[in-house]
Structures are given as C-alpha cells and as structure tokens.
Amino acid sequence: MGYRNLNECVEDLERGGRLRRIEVPVDPDLEIGAIQRRAYAAEGPALLFTRVKGCRFPMLGNLFGTLDRTRYIFRDTLETIRCLVDLKLSPASAWKEPRGLLKAPLGALHLLPKRVKDGPILAHATTLDQLPQLKSWPKDGGAFVTLPQVYSESEARPGLRSSNLGMYRVQISGGQYQPNREAGLHYQIHRGIGIHHAEALKRGVPLRVNIFVGGPPSLTVAAVMPLPEGMPEISFAGLLGGHRIPVVSPPGALPIPAEADFCISGTVDPARTLPEGPFGDHLGYYSLEHEFPVLRVDKVYHRPGAIWPFTTVGRPPQEDTSFGAFIHELTGKLIPDVLPGVHAVHAVDAAGVHPLLLAIGSERYVPYAEGRKPQELLTLGNAILGQGQLSLAKYLFIAAREDCPGLDIHDIAAFFRHVLERVDWRRDLHFQTCTTADTLDYSGSGLNEGSKVVVAAAGPARRELPREIPGDLRLPEGFSNPQLVLPGVLALEGPSSTSPRHLQDEGLEAFCRFFADTDPINAFPLLLVVDDSEFVARTLNNFLWTVFTRSDPARDLYGVGSELVNKHWGCSGALVIDARSKPHLAPPLIDDPAVEKRVDELGAPGGPLHGII
C-alpha cells in the first residue's frame, strides 16, 4: 500500500514509462528549472537528473507534473479517502456501500505516526553547500529549496498532535546568510508555523524547526493540504500514503520521517531577521527582498541513495497547478459541509490562486420576494473570506445557484457572463479596505496589506452583453486599441501609470468623467485599462493573470457615474479596473534567452530531451 520512500516511487514510475532518466550534465543554476517548466508545459514524464553540475545528489523534477500521474502515485489510497469523505458527509448513505465502511477504519489506522528507534535518514550528514543549488529565475537571490516540508511543534503543547507541516520556501545560499550555518525561512501570513513562532517568541525561546525534503510522496502533498485545525499534516500523510509514517527522534531534536531523503535541522533565531529573496514566485512575478526569520542550522542529514525532489514556480499554470487540482479532487466535496450554503468555491489558478475566487451559494433569505437580490450571498461571502487561506482572496465573485442550477464554477468564461448579466454596480460591490493580503501580492498598499471586494450577483438577467465593438465607440485622448475580451468585457490601452501606490490615478478619474451614463461604452459592464489590450484579449488566461494580479480593489476600481451613498461606493455605468503595470508592482518573470537556447538544443533531434519538450 503506497510508497514507503521516494526511491520506491521513482522505480515504479520508471518501470511504467512515467519517468525518464536524464544522464547528461545539467546545471541547477537556471537550466534545470527551465527544463522542468518545459516538461510540465508538454505534459511530459517525471525527470530524474543523474548528473547535476556541482552536486553528487540526483534531482527529481516534474513528479506531480500531470494530474493523471499524481492520481497514479496515490492510486492505492484514493478510494479510501473518498470513502472517509463520504462517511463524513452522509454517514447513512455509506451503508449502501459496505466495502467503504470496511476501508474507512483501516485507513484511519494509518493516521497515527509510528515512532522508531532508527532510520535511513540518520545514516549520513552533509552541509548546505553540498545540496543542489537550485536557482529557478535570473534575479533569484540565491539557491532555494522549492519542495520543503517545514515541520514545527507548539511550544505550549509539544508533540505530534500539535505539529504543523507546511511548504514554506527556504533560501540556502546568497544574501547575508552565513554559508552552511544559516538559511532564510519565508512563510506567508496565515500559515500554521506562524502560531508556533508566536508562542516561541512569547516564551523567549528559539523555535525548533526541521525541514524535510523527499521521503514518501504523501508527505509533500500533505505539506500543502489546507487541513482543518487539529489534524496534523503528518497524520494525513499516513492516510494518503497508505501506511503509518515512521518517525525517528534524535536526542533533543524534533521527529524526522525515518524514510525522508534529507532533513535540515535547526532553530529560528528569536532575535534576528535577514533580507530573504528575491524569488520568482507563483504569481508570475518576483517576490522582492524582505526581512524574514533566520534558521540557524545545526545538522543536515541525508539517507543512502538520497534524491532531491524540486519544482519551479512562475506564471501559472505550473506544476503546483496539479497540486491544486488534486487537492480539489480530495476536498472539494467538503466545501458545503465546512461552509453551509456554499456549494462550490474555485480559487482560480490562472490568476495566481489567491487574487481571484469564484463561488456559488444559495440565496434563500426572502424566497417569497418578487425579485431576488443578493442577501444571503453577502453572508456567505463573508464566511468564505473568514475561512483559512480563502481569507487571502482579493476578488470574490459569488452567484446564486437558484438563478442557474447548472452553472459550472470551472467554466470561468460562462461564470463571468452569468455575473455580468445580473450585477448592479450601484449595489453589488462590497469592499474591505486596509486589511491583510497575500504576502506575494504587490498590488496593495504594502507588504501583507491591501483590500478585498465581494461582487455578489443574484436575480434575473438585467442586460444583454455585447459581443462586438460598436462602430460609434469613442475614447478620450490617450486611450486606444479597444479589444473584446469576453462578452461584456472590453480591454483598452491607457497611458503608462505613474501614480503612487497610496493614491488613485487622476487620469482614470478623468477617463470615467469623460462618459455620460448614455454613452455606448456603458453597454460593456466591465472595462479593463491595460498596457497591451491585444495580449489581454488573446486568451482567457491572459485576461485572468493580467487583471487580477495587477490591481488592488480599493485603489484600482473606478466607475462611470460613480457615487458614494451612505459610505457605499458604486457606479451607474461601466466598472473600470486599472490593470496596468505600476511603479510599485514587482517585475514579471522573464526567461534567460541563453538558457532557453541551451534547453532547445537538449530537446532537438538526437538530444536527451527530444520527444519530451
């Protein structure tokens, strides 16, 4: 049942033709990351790089590169997990499938980690500079661990039951870190390790941390699972892996999975932070240098035959997209149980996940009313924004299931059409200002700071959306090249933005004043002001990425005929989103041309990557 370690997984995938060995020298500085991104884009196999320049450890990339391969890796346990989910949602219906009732308790037995006296992980020791020095993007500040499993425990309630296992990037070289003695620990807001760190700081003691790399693949997935409070990720790893996770505890140290490939063990210095980054991140931009905790490294362990798994992130979709899809398969059915009245939530990967949520809920507050309008949807919207990592959402569009029972949360174009046909911009925009935001999102008022908006639409359609640009469309000077993005959505090019991040743009205010309520442009309920309208209109993903990563609701939403009534902002004409690049935004990720040329050569006929990329 399941893989006990990463070597078993690699051997099985190779036997089945799902993994290829790359036995030519490859450079972990930019080249290997570029190869992995190309392999992901081509839906290629997992890749085991056996000759990594400057390093004796092989590197494993694209392991979770397709949803099909991810399902295959966990094929032995998926039915058990589905049975447990169904049992939680409807205990009575589980009796209709007695086999499921038998699987459930057997699966639950795997939740409890198993303490052992020794394990392969303790066989060898090394140093940070001997690990693969992976640098994914040209402006990265050093080498990073990109699939770390960061383990910590509560200082108030030590032990596995109060542990946290999260995926927080770790910088192992560069910057101001002492070589081989220090590493940067970057964790975003609303992460479980933050609670443990706060407890340690309150007690004035260092926070002990172990960083696992490799081991059974279930540990990697568990580290990114949005689990409920009280369920340790290491327990879920046992459930997903089909066996109890054996853990070994060196004297005075935290537990380590006995079958892990690597473990970096140390303590977070309570008195120091250092600049961490830059790092090319999953929104498609660099996260810049900021002060983050420093890990004082005590020991670096590795098992015999250790393999270093890695990924690279960038503008989605990337390999972490498969993580998200797999997690939705496992947990999506639980949404109505966690948030009663909410039927589906979609964190849109193409928009960087946190910037954009789509949701479907019930609107039942006044079922006898002559016309439906958003009421319960507003309650549900607040509940969604108060739930775990969903609280980091910046834009939340929520629609009523009663208006269209067949509305599909994953048909994004159809969802936007449904909302834009019904929305009333005078009533249906609900802002939260001066609040927390995703650490990686630079569109707001500062690091971890920004705003949110809930767009709630319910009731009958109030407009027909235009599907072509009218010939009599007029634009003020400086605005040009209108392009139809979706029905009812028009992109325009505007002058370059130079406004400070704390002020709205006078040019956009004047743009909105240029139009009367009767102007033909108001037939389009949503206008986008961008740098390159043809790029935004070219694909749905370009629209989602550009608009929702480059705008902050409170600063960048404008409207034709806008007004403030009882502190509620709205507009009678078109809503305008300023999605231009701005001085305070982080730079986008751009591939190194020389590296891309080398990768092209590896993929040419006769090259080791031919047929993969």
C-alpha positions in Angstrom: 0.0 0.0 0.0 1.6 3.2 -1.2 5.3 4.1 -1.4 7.5 3.8 1.7 10.0 6.2 0.3 10.9 8.2 -2.8 13.1 5.5 -4.3 10.2 3.1 -4.5 8.2 5.8 -6.3 10.9 6.5 -8.8 11.5 2.8 -9.6 7.7 2.2 -10.1 7.3 5.2 -12.3 10.3 4.3 -14.4 9.0 0.7 -14.9 5.7 2.1 -16.1 7.3 4.6 -18.5 6.2 7.6 -16.4 9.8 8.7 -15.6 12.8 9.4 -17.7 16.4 9.5 -16.6 18.5 12.4 -17.9 22.1 11.3 -17.9 23.8 14.3 -19.4 25.3 17.0 -17.2 22.7 19.8 -16.3 23.2 22.9 -14.3 21.0 23.6 -11.3 21.6 27.3 -11.9 18.6 28.2 -14.2 19.0 25.3 -16.7 17.4 22.5 -14.7 14.4 24.7 -13.7 13.9 25.8 -17.4 13.8 22.1 -18.4 11.3 21.2 -15.7 9.0 24.1 -16.8 9.2 22.9 -20.4 8.5 19.3 -19.4 5.5 20.4 -17.4 4.1 22.5 -20.3 4.5 19.5 -22.6 2.7 17.2 -20.1 5.9 15.2 -20.1 7.1 12.5 -17.7 8.9 12.9 -14.4 12.6 13.6 -14.9 15.5 12.2 -12.8 18.6 14.2 -13.5 21.5 11.9 -12.5 24.4 14.2 -13.3 23.9 17.6 -11.6 26.7 20.0 -12.0 28.5 20.8 -8.7 26.5 18.2 -6.8 26.6 14.5 -6.1 22.8 14.1 -5.5 20.4 13.4 -8.3 17.4 15.7 -8.7 13.9 14.7 -9.4 11.6 17.2 -11.3 8.1 17.2 -12.6 7.0 14.4 -10.3 3.5 15.9 -9.9 3.5 17.4 -13.4 0.2 15.9 -14.5 -3.0 15.2 -12.6 -3.0 11.7 -14.1 0.4 10.9 -12.7 -0.5 12.3 -9.3 -3.5 10.1 -9.2 -1.4 7.1 -10.2 1.1 7.8 -7.4 -1.7 7.6 -4.8 -3.9 5.1 -6.6 -3.8 2.7 -3.6 -5.5 5.1 -1.2 -7.8 7.4 -3.2 -10.8 5.2 -2.8 -10.2 5.0 1.0 -10.1 8.8 1.2 -13.2 9.2 -0.8 -15.0 6.7 1.5 -13.9 8.7 4.5 -15.2 12.0 2.9 -18.5 10.3 2.0 -18.8 8.9 5.5 -18.3 12.4 7.0 -20.8 14.0 4.6 -23.5 11.3 4.8 -23.0 8.5 7.4 -26.3 6.9 6.5 -25.6 6.7 2.8 -22.3 4.9 3.5 -24.2 1.8 4.4 -25.2 1.5 0.7 -21.6 0.5 0.0 -20.4 -1.8 2.8 -16.9 -2.1 1.3 -16.4 1.5 2.0 -17.3 1.0 5.7 -14.5 -1.6 5.9 -11.9 0.6 4.2 -12.6 3.6 6.4 -11.3 2.2 9.8 -8.4 0.6 8.0 -7.4 3.9 6.5 -7.9 5.7 9.8 -5.3 3.4 11.4 -2.7 5.0 9.2 -3.3 8.4 10.7 -1.0 7.7 13.7 2.7 8.2 13.0 4.9 5.3 14.2 7.9 6.1 16.4 11.0 4.1 15.6 14.5 4.0 17.1 16.5 4.5 13.9 16.0 5.1 10.2 17.8 5.7 6.9 17.6 9.5 7.3 20.2 9.4 10.1 22.8 7.4 8.1 24.8 10.4 6.7 25.4 14.1 7.4 26.3 16.9 4.9 26.3 20.7 4.6 24.1 23.2 2.9 26.6 23.9 0.1 26.6 20.2 -0.8 22.9 20.2 -1.6 21.6 21.0 -5.1 22.0 24.8 -5.5 18.7 25.3 -7.4 18.2 28.8 -8.9 15.0 29.0 -10.9 14.9 32.5 -12.3 17.7 35.0 -13.3 17.1 37.5 -10.5 16.7 34.9 -7.7 18.7 35.9 -4.7 20.4 32.5 -4.2 19.6 28.8 -4.1 16.2 27.7 -2.7 14.6 24.6 -1.5 11.3 24.6 -3.5 9.6 21.4 -2.2 10.4 21.7 1.5 8.3 20.2 4.2 8.8 22.5 7.2 8.0 20.8 10.5 7.4 22.6 13.8 5.6 22.0 17.1 3.7 24.1 19.6 5.9 25.3 22.4 2.9 25.3 24.7 1.8 21.7 23.6 4.8 19.9 22.2 4.2 16.7 20.3 3.0 15.3 17.0 -0.7 16.2 17.8 0.0 19.9 17.7 2.6 19.8 14.9 2.5 21.7 11.6 3.9 20.6 8.3 3.9 23.4 5.7 5.6 24.2 2.4 7.5 27.5 3.0 10.4 28.3 0.8 13.9 28.1 2.2 16.9 30.1 0.9 20.1 28.1 1.5 22.7 30.4 -0.1 23.2 34.1 -1.1 22.1 37.2 0.6 23.6 37.9 4.1 23.3 34.3 5.4 26.4 32.7 6.9 27.3 29.9 4.5 26.4 26.5 5.8 25.2 27.9 9.1 22.1 29.9 8.2 19.1 29.7 5.9 16.2 32.0 5.2 12.7 30.8 6.2 10.0 32.6 4.2 6.5 31.9 5.4 3.4 33.9 4.3 0.7 35.2 6.6 -2.0 32.9 7.8 0.4 29.9 8.0 0.4 27.4 10.8 4.1 27.9 11.6 3.3 31.5 12.5 1.3 30.3 15.5 4.2 28.2 16.7 6.6 31.1 16.1 4.5 33.5 18.1 4.4 31.1 21.0 8.2 30.7 21.0 8.7 34.5 20.8 6.3 35.0 23.7 8.3 32.5 25.8 11.6 34.0 24.6 12.9 30.7 23.2 14.1 29.7 19.8 11.6 27.8 17.6 13.0 24.4 16.7 12.3 23.5 13.0 13.0 20.5 10.8 12.9 20.8 7.0 12.3 17.5 5.3 13.0 17.0 1.6 11.8 13.9 -0.2 10.5 10.9 1.6 7.2 9.3 0.7 5.4 11.5 -1.8 2.4 11.7 0.5 4.5 14.0 2.8 5.0 16.5 0.0 1.3 16.7 -0.7 0.3 16.8 3.0 2.6 19.9 3.4 0.3 21.9 1.0 -3.1 20.5 2.2 -5.5 23.0 3.7 -6.4 20.8 6.7 -8.7 21.7 9.5 -7.3 22.9 12.9 -6.4 19.9 15.0 -5.4 17.5 12.2 -1.7 17.2 11.8 -0.4 17.1 8.3 1.9 14.2 9.1 -1.2 12.2 10.0 -2.8 13.0 6.7 0.4 11.9 5.0 -0.1 8.4 6.5 -3.7 8.3 5.3 -2.7 9.4 1.8 0.4 7.1 1.8 -1.4 4.0 2.9 0.8 3.4 5.9 1.8 4.9 9.3 4.7 7.3 8.8 7.7 6.1 10.8 9.4 8.9 12.6 12.7 8.9 14.5 13.8 11.5 17.1 17.5 12.2 17.6 18.3 13.2 21.2 16.9 16.7 21.9 15.6 17.1 18.4 12.2 17.1 16.7 10.9 14.0 15.0 12.1 13.2 11.4 10.4 10.9 9.0 12.7 7.9 9.0 12.4 7.5 5.2 13.0 11.2 4.3 15.8 11.8 1.8 17.1 14.9 3.5 16.5 16.9 6.7 17.8 20.3 7.6 17.5 20.7 11.4 17.9 23.9 13.3 16.3 26.7 15.3 14.7 30.0 14.3 16.7 32.8 15.9 14.2 34.8 18.1 16.3 38.0 17.9 17.2 38.3 14.2 15.7 38.6 10.7 17.6 39.0 7.5 16.6 40.1 3.9 15.3 37.0 2.1 14.8 36.9 -1.7 14.2 37.9 -4.4 12.5 34.8 -5.7 10.4 34.1 -8.8 7.1 33.2 -7.4 3.8 31.5 -8.4 2.0 34.8 -9.3 4.4 35.2 -12.2 6.5 37.9 -10.6 9.4 38.2 -8.3 8.7 38.5 -4.6 11.3 41.0 -3.5 13.7 41.2 -0.6 12.0 41.5 2.8 13.0 40.7 6.3 12.2 37.1 7.3 13.2 34.7 10.1 16.6 33.2 10.1 17.2 29.4 10.7 20.4 28.6 12.5 21.3 25.2 11.0 22.5 22.5 13.4 22.6 19.5 11.2 21.9 18.3 7.7 21.0 14.7 7.4 20.6 12.5 4.3 19.7 8.9 3.6 21.8 6.5 1.4 20.9 7.0 -2.2 19.1 10.3 -1.5 17.2 12.0 -4.2 16.4 15.8 -4.2 12.9 16.5 -5.5 12.3 20.0 -6.7 9.9 22.2 -8.6 9.9 25.7 -10.1 7.1 28.1 -9.9 6.2 31.0 -12.1 3.2 32.4 -14.0 0.5 29.7 -13.8 -0.1 27.1 -14.9 2.9 25.3 -13.4 3.5 22.1 -11.5 1.8 23.5 -8.4 -1.4 23.7 -10.6 -1.5 19.9 -10.4 -1.3 20.1 -6.6 -4.3 22.4 -6.6 -6.4 20.2 -8.9 -5.5 17.1 -6.9 -6.4 18.8 -3.6 -9.7 20.0 -5.0 -10.5 16.4 -6.0 -9.8 15.2 -2.4 -11.6 18.0 -0.6 -14.0 19.9 -2.9 -17.0 17.9 -1.8 -16.4 19.1 1.8 -17.0 22.8 1.0 -20.7 22.7 1.7 -20.0 20.9 5.0 -17.5 23.5 6.1 -19.4 26.5 4.7 -23.2 25.7 4.8 -25.0 27.4 1.9 -21.8 27.5 -0.2 -22.0 24.9 -3.0 -18.6 25.4 -4.7 -15.5 27.6 -4.5 -12.9 27.9 -7.2 -9.5 29.5 -6.4 -8.6 30.4 -10.0 -5.1 29.1 -10.7 -4.6 31.2 -13.8 -5.0 34.3 -11.7 -2.4 33.2 -9.2 -4.9 31.4 -6.8 -5.4 33.9 -4.1 -6.2 37.0 -6.2 -9.5 35.6 -7.5 -12.2 33.3 -6.1 -15.4 32.3 -7.8 -18.2 30.9 -5.7 -21.7 29.6 -6.0 -24.1 29.9 -3.0 -27.7 29.8 -2.1 -30.0 32.9 -2.0 -32.9 31.9 0.3 -33.3 34.7 2.8 -36.5 36.0 1.3 -37.8 33.3 -1.1 -41.2 34.8 -1.3 -39.9 38.2 -2.6 -41.0 39.2 -6.0 -37.4 39.7 -7.2 -34.2 38.1 -5.9 -31.2 40.2 -4.9 -28.0 39.4 -3.0 -28.7 38.9 0.7 -27.6 35.5 1.9 -24.8 35.7 -0.7 -23.3 38.5 1.3 -23.3 36.4 4.5 -21.7 33.5 2.5 -19.1 35.9 1.0 -18.0 37.0 4.5 -17.9 33.3 5.6 -15.7 32.4 2.7 -13.3 35.3 3.5 -13.1 34.1 7.1 -12.1 30.6 6.2 -8.4 29.6 6.3 -6.4 30.5 3.3 -9.5 31.6 1.4 -9.2 34.7 3.6 -6.3 35.8 1.4 -8.6 36.3 -1.6 -8.7 39.7 -3.2 -11.6 39.4 -5.6 -14.5 37.2 -4.7 -17.3 36.8 -7.3 -20.3 34.9 -5.9 -23.5 33.9 -7.7 -26.8 32.4 -6.7 -27.4 28.7 -7.6 -31.2 29.4 -7.8 -30.6 31.6 -10.9 -28.8 28.9 -12.8 -28.7 25.4 -11.2 -26.3 24.1 -13.9 -23.7 26.9 -13.5 -20.3 25.4 -13.5 -17.7 27.0 -11.2 -14.9 25.8 -13.5 -16.3 27.3 -16.7 -14.8 30.6 -16.0 -16.0 32.4 -19.1 -19.6 31.3 -18.6 -19.4 32.2 -14.9 -18.3 35.8 -15.8 -21.1 36.1 -18.4 -23.6 35.0 -15.8 -22.4 37.5 -13.2 -22.1 40.4 -15.7 -25.6 39.8 -17.0 -27.0 40.3 -13.5 -24.7 42.6 -11.5 -25.8 46.0 -10.4 -22.7 48.1 -9.8 -24.6 50.6 -7.7 -25.5 47.9 -5.2 -23.3 44.7 -5.6 -19.8 45.9 -4.8 -18.7 45.3 -1.2 -15.2 46.4 -0.1 -12.9 45.6 2.7 -10.2 48.2 3.0 -7.0 48.4 5.0 -6.9 44.7 5.5 -4.5 41.8 5.1 -3.4 40.5 1.7 -1.3 37.7 0.3 2.4 38.2 1.1 3.3 37.6 -2.6 0.8 40.2 -4.0 2.4 43.6 -4.5 -0.7 45.3 -5.9 -1.9 46.5 -2.4 -0.8 49.3 -0.1 2.2 47.4 1.3 3.6 44.0 2.2 0.7 41.9 3.5 -1.6 44.8 3.1 -4.3 45.6 0.6 -8.1 45.4 0.1 -10.8 43.0 -1.0 -14.1 43.2 -2.9 -17.0 40.9 -2.9 -19.1 41.0 -6.1 -22.5 39.3 -5.4 -24.9 38.8 -8.2 -28.4 37.4 -7.9 -31.7 37.7 -9.7 -32.8 37.8 -13.3 -30.5 39.0 -16.1 -30.7 42.8 -16.4 -28.7 43.3 -19.6 -27.6 41.6 -22.8 -23.9 41.6 -23.1 -22.3 42.9 -26.3 -20.3 40.5 -28.3 -18.7 43.0 -30.7 -17.3 46.5 -30.5 -19.7 49.2 -31.8 -18.6 51.5 -34.6 -19.5 54.6 -32.7 -17.3 53.9 -29.7 -15.4 57.0 -28.7 -12.5 57.2 -26.3 -10.7 60.1 -24.6 -7.3 61.1 -25.7 -4.6 58.7 -24.5 -6.8 55.6 -24.6 -6.9 53.4 -27.6 -7.0 49.9 -29.2 -10.2 48.5 -27.8 -10.4 44.7 -27.8 -13.2 42.4 -26.9 -12.1 40.0 -24.1 -15.4 38.3 -23.3 -19.0 39.2 -23.9 -19.4 42.4 -22.0 -15.7 42.8 -21.2 -13.7 45.4 -23.1 -9.9 46.0 -22.8 -8.4 49.4 -23.6 -4.8 50.6 -23.7 -4.1 53.6 -21.5 -1.1 55.8 -20.8 1.6 54.4 -18.6 0.8 54.6 -14.9 2.9 56.8 -12.7 0.7 57.2 -9.6 2.0 56.4 -6.1 0.5 53.2 -4.6 -1.5 55.1 -2.0 -3.3 57.4 -4.5 -5.9 56.7 -7.2 -5.0 57.8 -10.7 -6.3 61.2 -11.8 -6.1 60.1 -15.4 -8.5 57.2 -14.7 -10.9 59.5 -12.8 -10.9 61.9 -15.8 -11.5 58.8 -18.1 -14.6 58.0 -16.2 -15.9 61.6 -16.2 -15.5 61.7 -20.0 -18.5 59.4 -20.4 -22.2 60.1 -19.7 -24.5 57.3 -18.5 -26.0 57.2 -22.0 -22.6 56.7 -23.7 -22.4 53.4 -25.8 -19.4 52.3 -23.9 -21.6 51.5 -20.9 -23.2 48.6 -22.8 -20.0 46.9 -21.6 -20.4 46.4 -17.8 -16.6 45.8 -17.4 -13.8 47.9 -18.8 -10.2 47.0 -18.4 -7.4 49.6 -18.8 -4.2 47.7 -19.6 -0.8 48.2 -21.2 -1.4 45.7 -24.0 -5.1 45.1 -24.9 -4.3 42.6 -27.6 -2.3 40.4 -25.2 -5.1 40.5 -22.6 -7.8 39.6 -25.2 -5.7 36.8 -26.8 -6.6 34.1 -24.2 -8.7 33.7 -21.1 -5.6 33.0 -19.0 -4.0 36.3 -20.2 -7.1 38.2 -19.0 -7.2 36.4 -15.6 -3.5 36.8 -14.9 -3.1 40.4 -16.0 -6.2 41.9 -14.4 -6.3 40.1 -11.1 -2.6 40.2 -10.3 -2.0 43.8 -11.2 -4.9 45.5 -9.5 -6.0 46.2 -5.9 -9.8 46.7 -5.5 -9.7 49.8 -3.3 -7.2 51.6 -5.4 -7.8 50.3 -8.9 -11.6 50.1 -9.3 -13.2 53.2 -10.9 -16.6 53.7 -12.4 -18.6 55.7 -14.9 -21.2 57.7 -12.9 -19.6 56.7 -9.6 -21.1 57.9 -6.3 -20.8 57.3 -2.6 -24.1 56.8 -0.8 -24.1 56.2 3.0 -20.4 55.2 2.6 -21.3 52.6 -0.1 -19.4 53.1 -3.3 -20.9 52.1 -6.7 -21.4 53.3 -10.2 -24.3 53.6 -12.6 -22.3 53.0 -15.7 -19.4 50.7 -16.6 -17.0 49.4 -13.9 -13.4 50.1 -14.7 -10.4 48.1 -13.5 -6.9 49.7 -13.8 -4.7 46.6 -14.6 -1.7 48.5 -16.0 1.8 47.8 -14.7 2.5 50.3 -11.9 5.7 51.5 -10.3 5.1 49.6 -7.0 4.4 46.2 -8.7 7.2 43.6 -8.7 8.8 42.8 -12.1 7.4 39.9 -14.1 9.4 36.7 -14.6 11.3 36.5 -17.9 13.3 33.5 -19.1 17.0 33.9 -19.8 17.5 33.7 -23.6 20.9 31.9 -23.4 19.5 29.2 -21.0 16.4 28.7 -23.3 18.8 28.2 -26.2 20.7 25.5 -24.4 17.4 23.8 -23.5 16.3 24.0 -27.1 19.5 22.1 -28.0 18.7 19.4 -25.5 15.3 19.0 -27.0 16.4 18.9 -30.6 16.5 15.6 -32.6 19.2 13.4 -31.1 19.2 15.3 -27.8 18.4 13.7 -24.5 15.1 15.6 -24.1 13.9 15.1 -27.7 10.3 13.9 -27.6 9.8 15.3 -24.1 10.0 19.0 -24.8 
